[in-house]
Amino acid sequence: MGSEQVENAHSVVQGHKINLPTKITLIRIVLVPLLLAFLIAPSRVNALVAALIFGAAALTDWLDGHLARSTHQVTTLGKLLDPIADKILLAAGLIPLVGLGRVPAWMAAIMLIREFAVAGLREIAAAEDVIIPATRLAKAKTFLQILAILFLILNYSTWPLTFHDVGFSLLTLGLLLSLVSGVDYYLKCRKMLQYRW
């Protein structure tokens, strides 16, 4: 009887442990203040460190999802934290670059508004037990945004194109894909839920 109670208690504790994919997601959030510390104090060395931190944080976005799916460790907490961590990281990358004059405020605002709007749509769909998976457009948008921010953080001057020129071009393309994929999410959500907004 006593041993059964101990086993049951152990199972409860195990069930509430944070698994590895979720820990990786939390690492992404923890890296944000470190990223900001190097990003808001621009220098060649700080830019390199900030780019490495941002790149590592972006890599965890792929890693946590891959591990969660491949090891069947998808949890409610993980599904809640992952998109929040993504948006925090994007904002942490874009907003300081606006302050440094490398990204127009309107461009950053559109991208962030789009992210929160799509998150809202997905929450509405999830409440109706409808899952709207990420499309190739959305994945391409994310890749371009990450690459663009890396170039804009480094901001090296090279010939014939500077890192800023390359980064801004990639970010502009990412903005276009962001808008197109956002409209795509909206149309899919309306169709699957049969709403007439």
Contacts in CASP RR format, 6 or more apart in sequence:
PFRMAT RR
TARGET T0000
AUTHOR 0000-0000-0000
METHOD contacts of the structure
MODEL  1
MGSEQVENAHSVVQGHKINLPTKITLIRIVLVPLLLAFLIAPSRVNALVA
ALIFGAAALTDWLDGHLARSTHQVTTLGKLLDPIADKILLAAGLIPLVGL
GRVPAWMAAIMLIREFAVAGLREIAAAEDVIIPATRLAKAKTFLQILAIL
FLILNYSTWPLTFHDVGFSLLTLGLLLSLVSGVDYYLKCRKMLQYRW
18 26 0 8 1.000
18 77 0 8 1.000
19 68 0 8 1.000
19 73 0 8 1.000
19 75 0 8 1.000
20 67 0 8 1.000
20 71 0 8 1.000
20 73 0 8 1.000
21 63 0 8 1.000
21 64 0 8 1.000
21 65 0 8 1.000
21 67 0 8 1.000
21 68 0 8 1.000
21 71 0 8 1.000
21 73 0 8 1.000
21 74 0 8 1.000
21 75 0 8 1.000
21 78 0 8 1.000
22 64 0 8 1.000
22 68 0 8 1.000
22 75 0 8 1.000
22 77 0 8 1.000
22 78 0 8 1.000
22 81 0 8 1.000
24 60 0 8 1.000
24 63 0 8 1.000
24 64 0 8 1.000
24 67 0 8 1.000
25 60 0 8 1.000
25 64 0 8 1.000
25 78 0 8 1.000
25 81 0 8 1.000
25 82 0 8 1.000
25 85 0 8 1.000
26 81 0 8 1.000
26 85 0 8 1.000
27 57 0 8 1.000
27 60 0 8 1.000
28 57 0 8 1.000
28 60 0 8 1.000
28 61 0 8 1.000
28 64 0 8 1.000
28 85 0 8 1.000
28 88 0 8 1.000
28 89 0 8 1.000
29 81 0 8 1.000
29 84 0 8 1.000
29 85 0 8 1.000
29 88 0 8 1.000
29 89 0 8 1.000
31 53 0 8 1.000
31 56 0 8 1.000
31 57 0 8 1.000
31 60 0 8 1.000
31 89 0 8 1.000
32 57 0 8 1.000
32 88 0 8 1.000
32 89 0 8 1.000
32 92 0 8 1.000
34 53 0 8 1.000
35 50 0 8 1.000
35 53 0 8 1.000
35 54 0 8 1.000
35 57 0 8 1.000
35 89 0 8 1.000
35 92 0 8 1.000
35 93 0 8 1.000
36 92 0 8 1.000
36 96 0 8 1.000
38 46 0 8 1.000
38 47 0 8 1.000
38 49 0 8 1.000
38 50 0 8 1.000
38 53 0 8 1.000
39 46 0 8 1.000
39 47 0 8 1.000
39 50 0 8 1.000
39 92 0 8 1.000
39 93 0 8 1.000
39 96 0 8 1.000
39 97 0 8 1.000
39 153 0 8 1.000
40 96 0 8 1.000
42 100 0 8 1.000
42 155 0 8 1.000
47 153 0 8 1.000
47 154 0 8 1.000
47 155 0 8 1.000
48 154 0 8 1.000
50 153 0 8 1.000
51 150 0 8 1.000
51 153 0 8 1.000
51 154 0 8 1.000
54 89 0 8 1.000
54 93 0 8 1.000
54 146 0 8 1.000
54 149 0 8 1.000
54 150 0 8 1.000
54 153 0 8 1.000
55 146 0 8 1.000
55 150 0 8 1.000
57 89 0 8 1.000
58 89 0 8 1.000
58 146 0 8 1.000
61 82 0 8 1.000
61 85 0 8 1.000
61 86 0 8 1.000
61 89 0 8 1.000
61 142 0 8 1.000
64 78 0 8 1.000
64 82 0 8 1.000
65 82 0 8 1.000
67 73 0 8 1.000
68 74 0 8 1.000
68 75 0 8 1.000
68 78 0 8 1.000
83 119 0 8 1.000
83 122 0 8 1.000
86 115 0 8 1.000
87 112 0 8 1.000
87 115 0 8 1.000
87 116 0 8 1.000
87 119 0 8 1.000
90 111 0 8 1.000
90 112 0 8 1.000
90 115 0 8 1.000
90 145 0 8 1.000
91 112 0 8 1.000
93 149 0 8 1.000
93 153 0 8 1.000
94 103 0 8 1.000
94 108 0 8 1.000
94 111 0 8 1.000
94 112 0 8 1.000
94 149 0 8 1.000
95 108 0 8 1.000
97 103 0 8 1.000
97 108 0 8 1.000
97 149 0 8 1.000
97 152 0 8 1.000
97 153 0 8 1.000
98 104 0 8 1.000
98 105 0 8 1.000
98 108 0 8 1.000
102 152 0 8 1.000
102 155 0 8 1.000
102 164 0 8 1.000
102 168 0 8 1.000
103 152 0 8 1.000
103 168 0 8 1.000
103 171 0 8 1.000
107 171 0 8 1.000
107 172 0 8 1.000
107 175 0 8 1.000
110 175 0 8 1.000
110 178 0 8 1.000
110 179 0 8 1.000
111 145 0 8 1.000
111 175 0 8 1.000
111 178 0 8 1.000
114 178 0 8 1.000
114 179 0 8 1.000
114 182 0 8 1.000
117 182 0 8 1.000
118 138 0 8 1.000
118 181 0 8 1.000
118 182 0 8 1.000
118 185 0 8 1.000
121 132 0 8 1.000
121 185 0 8 1.000
121 186 0 8 1.000
121 189 0 8 1.000
122 132 0 8 1.000
122 185 0 8 1.000
122 189 0 8 1.000
124 189 0 8 1.000
124 193 0 8 1.000
125 131 0 8 1.000
125 132 0 8 1.000
125 189 0 8 1.000
125 192 0 8 1.000
125 193 0 8 1.000
128 193 0 8 1.000
130 189 0 8 1.000
130 192 0 8 1.000
130 193 0 8 1.000
132 185 0 8 1.000
132 188 0 8 1.000
132 189 0 8 1.000
132 192 0 8 1.000
135 181 0 8 1.000
135 184 0 8 1.000
135 185 0 8 1.000
137 177 0 8 1.000
137 180 0 8 1.000
137 181 0 8 1.000
137 184 0 8 1.000
138 177 0 8 1.000
138 181 0 8 1.000
138 182 0 8 1.000
138 184 0 8 1.000
138 185 0 8 1.000
140 174 0 8 1.000
140 177 0 8 1.000
141 174 0 8 1.000
141 177 0 8 1.000
141 178 0 8 1.000
141 181 0 8 1.000
144 170 0 8 1.000
144 171 0 8 1.000
144 173 0 8 1.000
144 174 0 8 1.000
144 177 0 8 1.000
145 171 0 8 1.000
145 174 0 8 1.000
145 178 0 8 1.000
147 167 0 8 1.000
147 170 0 8 1.000
148 167 0 8 1.000
148 168 0 8 1.000
148 169 0 8 1.000
148 170 0 8 1.000
148 171 0 8 1.000
148 174 0 8 1.000
149 167 0 8 1.000
149 171 0 8 1.000
151 163 0 8 1.000
151 164 0 8 1.000
151 166 0 8 1.000
151 167 0 8 1.000
151 170 0 8 1.000
152 163 0 8 1.000
152 164 0 8 1.000
152 167 0 8 1.000
152 168 0 8 1.000
152 171 0 8 1.000
154 163 0 8 1.000
155 162 0 8 1.000
155 163 0 8 1.000
155 164 0 8 1.000
156 162 0 8 1.000
156 163 0 8 1.000
157 163 0 8 1.000
189 195 0 8 1.000
190 196 0 8 1.000
190 197 0 8 1.000
END
